[in-house]
């Protein structure tokens, strides 16, 4: 299990993008959350198997989201196991 932390830049603020991210993460069996940041980015934190995290990252970068993604800056680390489900914040 690993943890993905991704900062998503672009026209991604709002419920639609967070809902899309949550739906995709749940399909992949991931836990975590998506949260709007004050500077216009969305923070996505997800935990699960690396192949599922890679799929979520590819989906975020694909441009087929509920927003217009310009850039995704990601980092990986060990899972903390402190998440249950996937939430929009």
N, CA, C and O atoms as a CHARMM CRD file, in Angstrom:
* protein
*
  356
    1    1 UNK  N      0.84300  -1.18500   0.00000 PROA 1      0.00000
    2    1 UNK  CA     0.00000   0.00000   0.00000 PROA 1      0.00000
    3    1 UNK  C      0.88500   1.24500   0.00000 PROA 1      0.00000
    4    1 UNK  O      1.91300   1.32000   0.67300 PROA 1      0.00000
    5    2 UNK  N      0.43100   2.21300  -0.78900 PROA 2      0.00000
    6    2 UNK  CA     1.15300   3.48100  -0.88100 PROA 2      0.00000
    7    2 UNK  C      0.17600   4.63900  -0.75600 PROA 2      0.00000
    8    2 UNK  O     -1.04200   4.46300  -0.78400 PROA 2      0.00000
    9    3 UNK  N      0.74900   5.82800  -0.61800 PROA 3      0.00000
   10    3 UNK  CA    -0.04300   7.06000  -0.52700 PROA 3      0.00000
   11    3 UNK  C      0.37600   7.98500  -1.66000 PROA 3      0.00000
   12    3 UNK  O      1.56200   8.25100  -1.85200 PROA 3      0.00000
   13    4 UNK  N     -0.60700   8.47100  -2.40800 PROA 4      0.00000
   14    4 UNK  CA    -0.40900   9.45200  -3.46900 PROA 4      0.00000
   15    4 UNK  C     -0.88800  10.80100  -2.94600 PROA 4      0.00000
   16    4 UNK  O     -2.00200  10.91900  -2.43700 PROA 4      0.00000
   17    5 UNK  N     -0.05000  11.80200  -3.07500 PROA 5      0.00000
   18    5 UNK  CA    -0.43700  13.18700  -2.80000 PROA 5      0.00000
   19    5 UNK  C     -0.27000  13.93300  -4.11200 PROA 5      0.00000
   20    5 UNK  O      0.83200  13.99300  -4.65900 PROA 5      0.00000
   21    6 UNK  N     -1.35800  14.50100  -4.62200 PROA 6      0.00000
   22    6 UNK  CA    -1.31500  15.18700  -5.91300 PROA 6      0.00000
   23    6 UNK  C     -1.94100  16.57000  -5.78200 PROA 6      0.00000
   24    6 UNK  O     -3.00600  16.73600  -5.18600 PROA 6      0.00000
   25    7 UNK  N     -1.26200  17.55200  -6.34900 PROA 7      0.00000
   26    7 UNK  CA    -1.78900  18.90700  -6.44900 PROA 7      0.00000
   27    7 UNK  C     -2.19900  19.11500  -7.89700 PROA 7      0.00000
   28    7 UNK  O     -1.37200  19.02400  -8.80500 PROA 7      0.00000
   29    8 UNK  N     -3.48700  19.39700  -8.10900 PROA 8      0.00000
   30    8 UNK  CA    -4.04100  19.52200  -9.45100 PROA 8      0.00000
   31    8 UNK  C     -4.27200  20.99400  -9.75000 PROA 8      0.00000
   32    8 UNK  O     -4.99300  21.67900  -9.02500 PROA 8      0.00000
   33    9 UNK  N     -3.65100  21.47800 -10.83100 PROA 9      0.00000
   34    9 UNK  CA    -3.74300  22.86900 -11.25400 PROA 9      0.00000
   35    9 UNK  C     -4.67300  22.95700 -12.46800 PROA 9      0.00000
   36    9 UNK  O     -4.73800  22.03400 -13.28000 PROA 9      0.00000
   37   10 UNK  N     -5.37500  24.05600 -12.57700 PROA 10     0.00000
   38   10 UNK  CA    -6.25000  24.29000 -13.71700 PROA 10     0.00000
   39   10 UNK  C     -7.59800  24.78800 -13.24700 PROA 10     0.00000
   40   10 UNK  O     -7.72400  25.31500 -12.14200 PROA 10     0.00000
   41   11 UNK  N     -8.61300  24.62100 -14.09200 PROA 11     0.00000
   42   11 UNK  CA    -9.97600  25.01500 -13.72400 PROA 11     0.00000
   43   11 UNK  C    -10.63500  23.80400 -13.07100 PROA 11     0.00000
   44   11 UNK  O    -11.43700  23.10300 -13.68800 PROA 11     0.00000
   45   12 UNK  N    -10.27500  23.57400 -11.80200 PROA 12     0.00000
   46   12 UNK  CA   -10.70000  22.35200 -11.11700 PROA 12     0.00000
   47   12 UNK  C    -11.42500  22.63000  -9.80600 PROA 12     0.00000
   48   12 UNK  O    -11.84300  21.69100  -9.12900 PROA 12     0.00000
   49   13 UNK  N    -11.58100  23.87900  -9.44000 PROA 13     0.00000
   50   13 UNK  CA   -12.30700  24.19200  -8.20900 PROA 13     0.00000
   51   13 UNK  C    -13.77300  23.84300  -8.38300 PROA 13     0.00000
   52   13 UNK  O    -14.33200  24.03600  -9.46300 PROA 13     0.00000
   53   14 UNK  N    -14.39200  23.34000  -7.35500 PROA 14     0.00000
   54   14 UNK  CA   -15.82100  23.09200  -7.39400 PROA 14     0.00000
   55   14 UNK  C    -16.17600  21.65200  -7.14600 PROA 14     0.00000
   56   14 UNK  O    -15.33000  20.75800  -7.16100 PROA 14     0.00000
   57   15 UNK  N    -17.45600  21.45500  -6.91700 PROA 15     0.00000
   58   15 UNK  CA   -17.97900  20.14600  -6.56300 PROA 15     0.00000
   59   15 UNK  C    -17.81300  19.13800  -7.69400 PROA 15     0.00000
   60   15 UNK  O    -17.54000  17.96900  -7.42400 PROA 15     0.00000
   61   16 UNK  N    -17.96700  19.54500  -8.93800 PROA 16     0.00000
   62   16 UNK  CA   -17.91200  18.61400 -10.06100 PROA 16     0.00000
   63   16 UNK  C    -16.60200  17.86400 -10.16000 PROA 16     0.00000
   64   16 UNK  O    -16.59800  16.64900 -10.36200 PROA 16     0.00000
   65   17 UNK  N    -15.48600  18.56900 -10.02200 PROA 17     0.00000
   66   17 UNK  CA   -14.18500  17.91400 -10.11300 PROA 17     0.00000
   67   17 UNK  C    -13.95300  17.00300  -8.91500 PROA 17     0.00000
   68   17 UNK  O    -13.47900  15.87900  -9.07900 PROA 17     0.00000
   69   18 UNK  N    -14.27800  17.46700  -7.71900 PROA 18     0.00000
   70   18 UNK  CA   -14.09600  16.62300  -6.52800 PROA 18     0.00000
   71   18 UNK  C    -14.97500  15.37700  -6.61600 PROA 18     0.00000
   72   18 UNK  O    -14.54200  14.28400  -6.25000 PROA 18     0.00000
   73   19 UNK  N    -16.21300  15.53800  -7.10300 PROA 19     0.00000
   74   19 UNK  CA   -17.10500  14.39100  -7.24100 PROA 19     0.00000
   75   19 UNK  C    -16.53600  13.39100  -8.25400 PROA 19     0.00000
   76   19 UNK  O    -16.54300  12.18300  -8.01300 PROA 19     0.00000
   77   20 UNK  N    -16.04600  13.90200  -9.38400 PROA 20     0.00000
   78   20 UNK  CA   -15.45600  13.02400 -10.40300 PROA 20     0.00000
   79   20 UNK  C    -14.27500  12.26200  -9.82100 PROA 20     0.00000
   80   20 UNK  O    -14.15800  11.05300 -10.02000 PROA 20     0.00000
   81   21 UNK  N    -13.40200  12.95600  -9.10600 PROA 21     0.00000
   82   21 UNK  CA   -12.23200  12.32600  -8.50300 PROA 21     0.00000
   83   21 UNK  C    -12.66100  11.26400  -7.49400 PROA 21     0.00000
   84   21 UNK  O    -12.11000  10.16300  -7.47500 PROA 21     0.00000
   85   22 UNK  N    -13.63400  11.59000  -6.66400 PROA 22     0.00000
   86   22 UNK  CA   -14.14000  10.62600  -5.67500 PROA 22     0.00000
   87   22 UNK  C    -14.69800   9.39000  -6.36600 PROA 22     0.00000
   88   22 UNK  O    -14.40000   8.26700  -5.95900 PROA 22     0.00000
   89   23 UNK  N    -15.49700   9.58000  -7.39800 PROA 23     0.00000
   90   23 UNK  CA   -16.09400   8.45200  -8.12200 PROA 23     0.00000
   91   23 UNK  C    -15.02300   7.54000  -8.71000 PROA 23     0.00000
   92   23 UNK  O    -15.10500   6.31800  -8.58800 PROA 23     0.00000
   93   24 UNK  N    -14.03000   8.13400  -9.34000 PROA 24     0.00000
   94   24 UNK  CA   -12.94200   7.34300  -9.94500 PROA 24     0.00000
   95   24 UNK  C    -12.13700   6.60700  -8.87400 PROA 24     0.00000
   96   24 UNK  O    -11.79700   5.43700  -9.04800 PROA 24     0.00000
   97   25 UNK  N    -11.83500   7.28300  -7.77600 PROA 25     0.00000
   98   25 UNK  CA   -11.07500   6.65400  -6.69200 PROA 25     0.00000
   99   25 UNK  C    -11.84200   5.47700  -6.08800 PROA 25     0.00000
  100   25 UNK  O    -11.25500   4.43300  -5.80200 PROA 25     0.00000
  101   26 UNK  N    -13.14200   5.64100  -5.89500 PROA 26     0.00000
  102   26 UNK  CA   -13.94300   4.54800  -5.34000 PROA 26     0.00000
  103   26 UNK  C    -13.99900   3.36200  -6.29600 PROA 26     0.00000
  104   26 UNK  O    -13.94700   2.21300  -5.85800 PROA 26     0.00000
  105   27 UNK  N    -14.10600   3.62900  -7.60600 PROA 27     0.00000
  106   27 UNK  CA   -14.07200   2.54700  -8.59900 PROA 27     0.00000
  107   27 UNK  C    -12.78000   1.75100  -8.49600 PROA 27     0.00000
  108   27 UNK  O    -12.77100   0.54000  -8.72000 PROA 27     0.00000
  109   28 UNK  N    -11.69500   2.42700  -8.15800 PROA 28     0.00000
  110   28 UNK  CA   -10.38200   1.79500  -8.06400 PROA 28     0.00000
  111   28 UNK  C    -10.10300   1.20200  -6.68300 PROA 28     0.00000
  112   28 UNK  O     -9.05000   0.60300  -6.46400 PROA 28     0.00000
  113   29 UNK  N    -11.05100   1.36900  -5.74800 PROA 29     0.00000
  114   29 UNK  CA   -10.88700   0.82100  -4.40600 PROA 29     0.00000
  115   29 UNK  C     -9.93800   1.60500  -3.51900 PROA 29     0.00000
  116   29 UNK  O     -9.35600   1.04600  -2.59000 PROA 29     0.00000
  117   30 UNK  N     -9.77400   2.90100  -3.79400 PROA 30     0.00000
  118   30 UNK  CA    -8.85300   3.73500  -3.03100 PROA 30     0.00000
  119   30 UNK  C     -9.56200   4.44900  -1.88500 PROA 30     0.00000
  120   30 UNK  O    -10.77600   4.65100  -1.92700 PROA 30     0.00000
  121   31 UNK  N     -8.81200   4.82300  -0.88000 PROA 31     0.00000
  122   31 UNK  CA    -9.31200   5.65300   0.20600 PROA 31     0.00000
  123   31 UNK  C     -8.62400   7.00700   0.12300 PROA 31     0.00000
  124   31 UNK  O     -7.58100   7.13800  -0.51700 PROA 31     0.00000
  125   32 UNK  N     -9.20700   8.02300   0.77200 PROA 32     0.00000
  126   32 UNK  CA    -8.57900   9.33700   0.78900 PROA 32     0.00000
  127   32 UNK  C     -9.57600  10.45700   0.65700 PROA 32     0.00000
  128   32 UNK  O    -10.71800  10.34300   1.10300 PROA 32     0.00000
  129   33 UNK  N     -9.13600  11.56800   0.02800 PROA 33     0.00000
  130   33 UNK  CA   -10.01300  12.72400  -0.11600 PROA 33     0.00000
  131   33 UNK  C     -9.52200  13.65100  -1.22500 PROA 33     0.00000
  132   33 UNK  O     -8.37800  13.57100  -1.67400 PROA 33     0.00000
  133   34 UNK  N    -10.43000  14.53800  -1.65400 PROA 34     0.00000
  134   34 UNK  CA   -10.11500  15.62000  -2.58800 PROA 34     0.00000
  135   34 UNK  C    -10.60900  16.90500  -1.93800 PROA 34     0.00000
  136   34 UNK  O    -11.73500  16.97200  -1.44400 PROA 34     0.00000
  137   35 UNK  N     -9.74900  17.92900  -1.94500 PROA 35     0.00000
  138   35 UNK  CA   -10.04800  19.15300  -1.21300 PROA 35     0.00000
  139   35 UNK  C     -9.62600  20.37300  -2.01600 PROA 35     0.00000
  140   35 UNK  O     -8.51400  20.41300  -2.54300 PROA 35     0.00000
  141   36 UNK  N    -10.51400  21.38100  -2.11500 PROA 36     0.00000
  142   36 UNK  CA   -10.15800  22.65200  -2.73800 PROA 36     0.00000
  143   36 UNK  C     -9.17100  23.39300  -1.84800 PROA 36     0.00000
  144   36 UNK  O     -9.32700  23.41300  -0.62700 PROA 36     0.00000
  145   37 UNK  N     -8.16000  24.00000  -2.45100 PROA 37     0.00000
  146   37 UNK  CA    -7.21100  24.84200  -1.73200 PROA 37     0.00000
  147   37 UNK  C     -7.46800  26.30100  -2.06900 PROA 37     0.00000
  148   37 UNK  O     -8.01200  26.60600  -3.13000 PROA 37     0.00000
  149   38 UNK  N     -7.08700  27.19300  -1.18800 PROA 38     0.00000
  150   38 UNK  CA    -7.35900  28.61900  -1.35200 PROA 38     0.00000
  151   38 UNK  C     -6.70400  29.21300  -2.59700 PROA 38     0.00000
  152   38 UNK  O     -7.17100  30.22900  -3.11200 PROA 38     0.00000
  153   39 UNK  N     -5.63000  28.59300  -3.08700 PROA 39     0.00000
  154   39 UNK  CA    -4.92800  29.14800  -4.24900 PROA 39     0.00000
  155   39 UNK  C     -5.46500  28.64400  -5.58900 PROA 39     0.00000
  156   39 UNK  O     -4.86600  28.91800  -6.62900 PROA 39     0.00000
  157   40 UNK  N     -6.58100  27.91400  -5.58100 PROA 40     0.00000
  158   40 UNK  CA    -7.20600  27.46000  -6.82500 PROA 40     0.00000
  159   40 UNK  C     -6.86300  26.04100  -7.22200 PROA 40     0.00000
  160   40 UNK  O     -7.43900  25.51100  -8.17200 PROA 40     0.00000
  161   41 UNK  N     -5.93300  25.41200  -6.51200 PROA 41     0.00000
  162   41 UNK  CA    -5.60000  24.01700  -6.79500 PROA 41     0.00000
  163   41 UNK  C     -6.54400  23.10300  -6.02400 PROA 41     0.00000
  164   41 UNK  O     -7.25900  23.53200  -5.11800 PROA 41     0.00000
  165   42 UNK  N     -6.52400  21.83300  -6.40900 PROA 42     0.00000
  166   42 UNK  CA    -7.22000  20.80300  -5.64000 PROA 42     0.00000
  167   42 UNK  C     -6.16300  19.82400  -5.14600 PROA 42     0.00000
  168   42 UNK  O     -5.31200  19.37000  -5.91000 PROA 42     0.00000
  169   43 UNK  N     -6.23100  19.50900  -3.86100 PROA 43     0.00000
  170   43 UNK  CA    -5.35700  18.51500  -3.25400 PROA 43     0.00000
  171   43 UNK  C     -6.07300  17.17500  -3.28900 PROA 43     0.00000
  172   43 UNK  O     -7.20400  17.05900  -2.81700 PROA 43     0.00000
  173   44 UNK  N     -5.41900  16.16600  -3.84400 PROA 44     0.00000
  174   44 UNK  CA    -5.95800  14.81000  -3.86700 PROA 44     0.00000
  175   44 UNK  C     -4.98900  13.93100  -3.08400 PROA 44     0.00000
  176   44 UNK  O     -3.80600  13.84500  -3.41500 PROA 44     0.00000
  177   45 UNK  N     -5.50200  13.28100  -2.04500 PROA 45     0.00000
  178   45 UNK  CA    -4.72200  12.33500  -1.25700 PROA 45     0.00000
  179   45 UNK  C     -5.42300  10.99000  -1.36100 PROA 45     0.00000
  180   45 UNK  O     -6.60300  10.87300  -1.02800 PROA 45     0.00000
  181   46 UNK  N     -4.70100   9.97600  -1.82200 PROA 46     0.00000
  182   46 UNK  CA    -5.30300   8.65800  -2.00400 PROA 46     0.00000
  183   46 UNK  C     -4.33900   7.58600  -1.52800 PROA 46     0.00000
  184   46 UNK  O     -3.12300   7.71600  -1.66700 PROA 46     0.00000
  185   47 UNK  N     -4.90100   6.52600  -0.96500 PROA 47     0.00000
  186   47 UNK  CA    -4.10000   5.39200  -0.52100 PROA 47     0.00000
  187   47 UNK  C     -4.64500   4.11200  -1.12500 PROA 47     0.00000
  188   47 UNK  O     -5.85300   3.94800  -1.29200 PROA 47     0.00000
  189   48 UNK  N     -3.72800   3.20500  -1.45000 PROA 48     0.00000
  190   48 UNK  CA    -4.10900   1.91600  -1.99900 PROA 48     0.00000
  191   48 UNK  C     -2.93700   1.28500  -2.72100 PROA 48     0.00000
  192   48 UNK  O     -1.80100   1.73900  -2.58800 PROA 48     0.00000
  193   49 UNK  N     -3.20600   0.24500  -3.48100 PROA 49     0.00000
  194   49 UNK  CA    -2.14100  -0.41400  -4.24200 PROA 49     0.00000
  195   49 UNK  C     -1.60100   0.51400  -5.33500 PROA 49     0.00000
  196   49 UNK  O     -2.35200   1.29100  -5.92400 PROA 49     0.00000
  197   50 UNK  N     -0.31700   0.42700  -5.59600 PROA 50     0.00000
  198   50 UNK  CA     0.32100   1.32400  -6.57600 PROA 50     0.00000
  199   50 UNK  C     -0.34500   1.28300  -7.95000 PROA 50     0.00000
  200   50 UNK  O     -0.51400   2.34400  -8.54900 PROA 50     0.00000
  201   51 UNK  N     -0.73900   0.10800  -8.49300 PROA 51     0.00000
  202   51 UNK  CA    -1.39700   0.13200  -9.80700 PROA 51     0.00000
  203   51 UNK  C     -2.68500   0.96000  -9.81600 PROA 51     0.00000
  204   51 UNK  O     -2.97500   1.63300 -10.80500 PROA 51     0.00000
  205   52 UNK  N     -3.45300   0.91900  -8.73500 PROA 52     0.00000
  206   52 UNK  CA    -4.68400   1.70400  -8.65700 PROA 52     0.00000
  207   52 UNK  C     -4.35700   3.18900  -8.54900 PROA 52     0.00000
  208   52 UNK  O     -5.03400   4.01800  -9.15700 PROA 52     0.00000
  209   53 UNK  N     -3.32600   3.53100  -7.78100 PROA 53     0.00000
  210   53 UNK  CA    -2.90900   4.93600  -7.67000 PROA 53     0.00000
  211   53 UNK  C     -2.41600   5.45300  -9.01900 PROA 53     0.00000
  212   53 UNK  O     -2.71500   6.58500  -9.39800 PROA 53     0.00000
  213   54 UNK  N     -1.66600   4.63100  -9.73800 PROA 54     0.00000
  214   54 UNK  CA    -1.20000   5.02700 -11.07300 PROA 54     0.00000
  215   54 UNK  C     -2.38000   5.25000 -12.01400 PROA 54     0.00000
  216   54 UNK  O     -2.34500   6.15900 -12.84300 PROA 54     0.00000
  217   55 UNK  N     -3.42100   4.43300 -11.89600 PROA 55     0.00000
  218   55 UNK  CA    -4.62500   4.60300 -12.72500 PROA 55     0.00000
  219   55 UNK  C     -5.32700   5.91500 -12.40200 PROA 55     0.00000
  220   55 UNK  O     -5.76800   6.62000 -13.30900 PROA 55     0.00000
  221   56 UNK  N     -5.43400   6.24900 -11.11800 PROA 56     0.00000
  222   56 UNK  CA    -6.05200   7.52000 -10.73700 PROA 56     0.00000
  223   56 UNK  C     -5.22300   8.68600 -11.26700 PROA 56     0.00000
  224   56 UNK  O     -5.77700   9.64900 -11.79600 PROA 56     0.00000
  225   57 UNK  N     -3.92600   8.60700 -11.13400 PROA 57     0.00000
  226   57 UNK  CA    -3.04800   9.66500 -11.62600 PROA 57     0.00000
  227   57 UNK  C     -3.18900   9.83900 -13.14000 PROA 57     0.00000
  228   57 UNK  O     -3.25900  10.96600 -13.63000 PROA 57     0.00000
  229   58 UNK  N     -3.23100   8.74000 -13.87400 PROA 58     0.00000
  230   58 UNK  CA    -3.41900   8.80200 -15.32900 PROA 58     0.00000
  231   58 UNK  C     -4.76400   9.42700 -15.66900 PROA 58     0.00000
  232   58 UNK  O     -4.86400  10.20700 -16.61600 PROA 58     0.00000
  233   59 UNK  N     -5.80000   9.09100 -14.90200 PROA 59     0.00000
  234   59 UNK  CA    -7.12900   9.66000 -15.14200 PROA 59     0.00000
  235   59 UNK  C     -7.12400  11.16600 -14.88300 PROA 59     0.00000
  236   59 UNK  O     -7.73400  11.92700 -15.63500 PROA 59     0.00000
  237   60 UNK  N     -6.44200  11.59700 -13.82500 PROA 60     0.00000
  238   60 UNK  CA    -6.35700  13.03200 -13.53700 PROA 60     0.00000
  239   60 UNK  C     -5.65500  13.76900 -14.66200 PROA 60     0.00000
  240   60 UNK  O     -6.04900  14.88000 -15.01900 PROA 60     0.00000
  241   61 UNK  N     -4.63400  13.16900 -15.21600 PROA 61     0.00000
  242   61 UNK  CA    -3.85700  13.80400 -16.29000 PROA 61     0.00000
  243   61 UNK  C     -4.51400  13.70500 -17.66000 PROA 61     0.00000
  244   61 UNK  O     -4.11500  14.41900 -18.58000 PROA 61     0.00000
  245   62 UNK  N     -5.50300  12.84300 -17.81900 PROA 62     0.00000
  246   62 UNK  CA    -6.08300  12.54000 -19.12700 PROA 62     0.00000
  247   62 UNK  C     -6.84500  13.69900 -19.75000 PROA 62     0.00000
  248   62 UNK  O     -6.99900  13.75700 -20.97000 PROA 62     0.00000
  249   63 UNK  N     -7.32200  14.61900 -18.92400 PROA 63     0.00000
  250   63 UNK  CA    -8.14000  15.70100 -19.44900 PROA 63     0.00000
  251   63 UNK  C     -9.60300  15.32000 -19.57600 PROA 63     0.00000
  252   63 UNK  O    -10.41300  16.12400 -20.03700 PROA 63     0.00000
  253   64 UNK  N     -9.95600  14.10300 -19.17200 PROA 64     0.00000
  254   64 UNK  CA   -11.34700  13.64600 -19.26600 PROA 64     0.00000
  255   64 UNK  C    -12.03600  13.74700 -17.90900 PROA 64     0.00000
  256   64 UNK  O    -12.86300  12.90600 -17.55700 PROA 64     0.00000
  257   65 UNK  N    -11.69100  14.77400 -17.16200 PROA 65     0.00000
  258   65 UNK  CA   -12.26200  14.98500 -15.83500 PROA 65     0.00000
  259   65 UNK  C    -13.39900  15.98600 -15.91900 PROA 65     0.00000
  260   65 UNK  O    -13.75200  16.45000 -17.00300 PROA 65     0.00000
  261   66 UNK  N    -13.96800  16.31600 -14.77400 PROA 66     0.00000
  262   66 UNK  CA   -15.04000  17.30300 -14.72100 PROA 66     0.00000
  263   66 UNK  C    -14.49000  18.72700 -14.65200 PROA 66     0.00000
  264   66 UNK  O    -15.22700  19.65400 -14.31700 PROA 66     0.00000
  265   67 UNK  N    -13.23400  18.90900 -14.95700 PROA 67     0.00000
  266   67 UNK  CA   -12.61000  20.22300 -14.96200 PROA 67     0.00000
  267   67 UNK  C    -11.57800  20.27700 -16.07000 PROA 67     0.00000
  268   67 UNK  O    -11.45600  19.34500 -16.86300 PROA 67     0.00000
  269   68 UNK  N    -10.84800  21.35400 -16.12000 PROA 68     0.00000
  270   68 UNK  CA    -9.79300  21.50800 -17.11600 PROA 68     0.00000
  271   68 UNK  C     -8.44400  21.48600 -16.39800 PROA 68     0.00000
  272   68 UNK  O     -8.01600  22.49100 -15.83000 PROA 68     0.00000
  273   69 UNK  N     -7.78300  20.33300 -16.43100 PROA 69     0.00000
  274   69 UNK  CA    -6.52300  20.14200 -15.71900 PROA 69     0.00000
  275   69 UNK  C     -5.36100  20.62200 -16.58100 PROA 69     0.00000
  276   69 UNK  O     -5.22100  20.21200 -17.73400 PROA 69     0.00000
  277   70 UNK  N     -4.52700  21.49600 -16.01400 PROA 70     0.00000
  278   70 UNK  CA    -3.33700  21.98200 -16.69600 PROA 70     0.00000
  279   70 UNK  C     -2.09200  21.22000 -16.26500 PROA 70     0.00000
  280   70 UNK  O     -1.20600  20.96700 -17.08100 PROA 70     0.00000
  281   71 UNK  N     -2.01700  20.85400 -14.99400 PROA 71     0.00000
  282   71 UNK  CA    -0.81000  20.25100 -14.44400 PROA 71     0.00000
  283   71 UNK  C     -1.16700  19.44700 -13.20300 PROA 71     0.00000
  284   71 UNK  O     -2.00900  19.86200 -12.40600 PROA 71     0.00000
  285   72 UNK  N     -0.52900  18.30300 -13.04300 PROA 72     0.00000
  286   72 UNK  CA    -0.66400  17.50300 -11.82700 PROA 72     0.00000
  287   72 UNK  C      0.74300  17.28000 -11.27600 PROA 72     0.00000
  288   72 UNK  O      1.60300  16.72700 -11.96200 PROA 72     0.00000
  289   73 UNK  N      0.96900  17.70500 -10.05500 PROA 73     0.00000
  290   73 UNK  CA     2.25400  17.51600  -9.38400 PROA 73     0.00000
  291   73 UNK  C      2.03300  16.47700  -8.30000 PROA 73     0.00000
  292   73 UNK  O      1.25200  16.69200  -7.37400 PROA 73     0.00000
  293   74 UNK  N      2.72900  15.34100  -8.41900 PROA 74     0.00000
  294   74 UNK  CA     2.45300  14.23300  -7.51000 PROA 74     0.00000
  295   74 UNK  C      3.69000  13.80400  -6.74300 PROA 74     0.00000
  296   74 UNK  O      4.82400  14.06500  -7.14400 PROA 74     0.00000
  297   75 UNK  N      3.43500  13.13900  -5.62900 PROA 75     0.00000
  298   75 UNK  CA     4.48800  12.47000  -4.87100 PROA 75     0.00000
  299   75 UNK  C      3.88000  11.21500  -4.25500 PROA 75     0.00000
  300   75 UNK  O      2.68100  11.15000  -3.98500 PROA 75     0.00000
  301   76 UNK  N      4.73300  10.22900  -4.04200 PROA 76     0.00000
  302   76 UNK  CA     4.30700   8.96300  -3.45300 PROA 76     0.00000
  303   76 UNK  C      5.05700   8.74300  -2.14800 PROA 76     0.00000
  304   76 UNK  O      6.18600   9.20300  -1.98100 PROA 76     0.00000
  305   77 UNK  N      4.42400   8.04300  -1.24000 PROA 77     0.00000
  306   77 UNK  CA     5.04000   7.69300   0.03000 PROA 77     0.00000
  307   77 UNK  C      4.32100   6.50500   0.62500 PROA 77     0.00000
  308   77 UNK  O      3.40000   5.96300   0.01400 PROA 77     0.00000
  309   78 UNK  N      4.72900   6.09500   1.81000 PROA 78     0.00000
  310   78 UNK  CA     4.07000   4.95800   2.44900 PROA 78     0.00000
  311   78 UNK  C      2.66100   5.34200   2.90300 PROA 78     0.00000
  312   78 UNK  O      2.41800   6.47300   3.32200 PROA 78     0.00000
  313   79 UNK  N      1.74800   4.39100   2.81400 PROA 79     0.00000
  314   79 UNK  CA     0.38000   4.61600   3.27900 PROA 79     0.00000
  315   79 UNK  C      0.38100   4.81300   4.78200 PROA 79     0.00000
  316   79 UNK  O      1.16700   4.18500   5.49200 PROA 79     0.00000
  317   80 UNK  N     -0.48300   5.67000   5.26500 PROA 80     0.00000
  318   80 UNK  CA    -0.62400   5.89900   6.70400 PROA 80     0.00000
  319   80 UNK  C     -1.73700   5.04400   7.29600 PROA 80     0.00000
  320   80 UNK  O     -1.74800   4.74900   8.49100 PROA 80     0.00000
  321   81 UNK  N     -2.68100   4.65100   6.42800 PROA 81     0.00000
  322   81 UNK  CA    -3.79700   3.84100   6.90300 PROA 81     0.00000
  323   81 UNK  C     -4.79700   4.60900   7.75000 PROA 81     0.00000
  324   81 UNK  O     -5.57500   4.00800   8.49100 PROA 81     0.00000
  325   82 UNK  N     -4.78200   5.93700   7.64700 PROA 82     0.00000
  326   82 UNK  CA    -5.66900   6.75600   8.46800 PROA 82     0.00000
  327   82 UNK  C     -6.92200   7.21900   7.72300 PROA 82     0.00000
  328   82 UNK  O     -7.63400   8.09800   8.20900 PROA 82     0.00000
  329   83 UNK  N     -7.19700   6.65100   6.57100 PROA 83     0.00000
  330   83 UNK  CA    -8.35700   7.03400   5.75400 PROA 83     0.00000
  331   83 UNK  C     -9.35800   5.89200   5.69200 PROA 83     0.00000
  332   83 UNK  O     -8.97700   4.72100   5.69600 PROA 83     0.00000
  333   84 UNK  N    -10.62800   6.23400   5.63600 PROA 84     0.00000
  334   84 UNK  CA   -11.66900   5.24700   5.36600 PROA 84     0.00000
  335   84 UNK  C    -12.57700   5.84700   4.30600 PROA 84     0.00000
  336   84 UNK  O    -13.04400   6.97700   4.45300 PROA 84     0.00000
  337   85 UNK  N    -12.82800   5.10200   3.24500 PROA 85     0.00000
  338   85 UNK  CA   -13.61700   5.61900   2.13800 PROA 85     0.00000
  339   85 UNK  C    -12.86000   6.69800   1.38600 PROA 85     0.00000
  340   85 UNK  O    -11.66100   6.88400   1.59400 PROA 85     0.00000
  341   86 UNK  N    -13.55200   7.40200   0.52100 PROA 86     0.00000
  342   86 UNK  CA   -12.96700   8.53400  -0.20700 PROA 86     0.00000
  343   86 UNK  C    -13.94900   9.68400  -0.09200 PROA 86     0.00000
  344   86 UNK  O    -15.13300   9.51900  -0.38500 PROA 86     0.00000
  345   87 UNK  N    -13.47400  10.84500   0.33200 PROA 87     0.00000
  346   87 UNK  CA   -14.35800  11.96000   0.67200 PROA 87     0.00000
  347   87 UNK  C    -14.01500  13.21100  -0.12300 PROA 87     0.00000
  348   87 UNK  O    -12.88900  13.39500  -0.58500 PROA 87     0.00000
  349   88 UNK  N    -15.01500  14.05800  -0.26400 PROA 88     0.00000
  350   88 UNK  CA   -14.82400  15.40000  -0.81100 PROA 88     0.00000
  351   88 UNK  C    -14.80600  16.33900   0.37800 PROA 88     0.00000
  352   88 UNK  O    -15.67500  16.26600   1.24600 PROA 88     0.00000
  353   89 UNK  N    -13.83000  17.21000   0.42100 PROA 89     0.00000
  354   89 UNK  CA   -13.75000  18.16100   1.53900 PROA 89     0.00000
  355   89 UNK  C    -13.89400  19.57900   1.04800 PROA 89     0.00000
  356   89 UNK  O    -13.85200  20.51600   1.84500 PROA 89     0.00000
